[in-house]
């Protein structure tokens, strides 16, 4: 009786770039979902809108609670992968803009000047993050320890992308 040895099977080869893209998409989804719920990176409710802005949102048929940073959806849609290297994926905010929304009910807001655009999303996001201009400080961009654990748990549930 002869025993033949077969070569060991090739170990699976994981595509690290695809894993990084998967984790980036999970982080982006986490940020968007948490903001839609009106929560900052520490899981606390965002500070409320000021009265004037809340009136504008109401006149446009938008909610005022929870504060969700979703007037046009442009800011959340601009959260994206902004840089890729062989071993790092950087998430940031794109530089696009959204049309400004004006309430039709107040005199000075009735005037529309064509396609007036709001500030670039990356600047608007910074204003919210730091509390600049008319914006209250709302720490929305980032992932807390709890969020990090959620992202890791979700990533571990998925099969790694193989080469």
Secondary structure, DSSP 8 states (H G I E B T S, - for coil): -------------B-HHHHHHHHHHHHHHHHHHHHHTTB-TTS-B-----HHHHHHHHHTT---SS--S-SSSHHHHTEEEEEE-SS-EEEEE-----B----TTSHHHH---SS-B---HHHHHHHHHHT-TT------SS--HHHHHHHHHHHHHS---B-
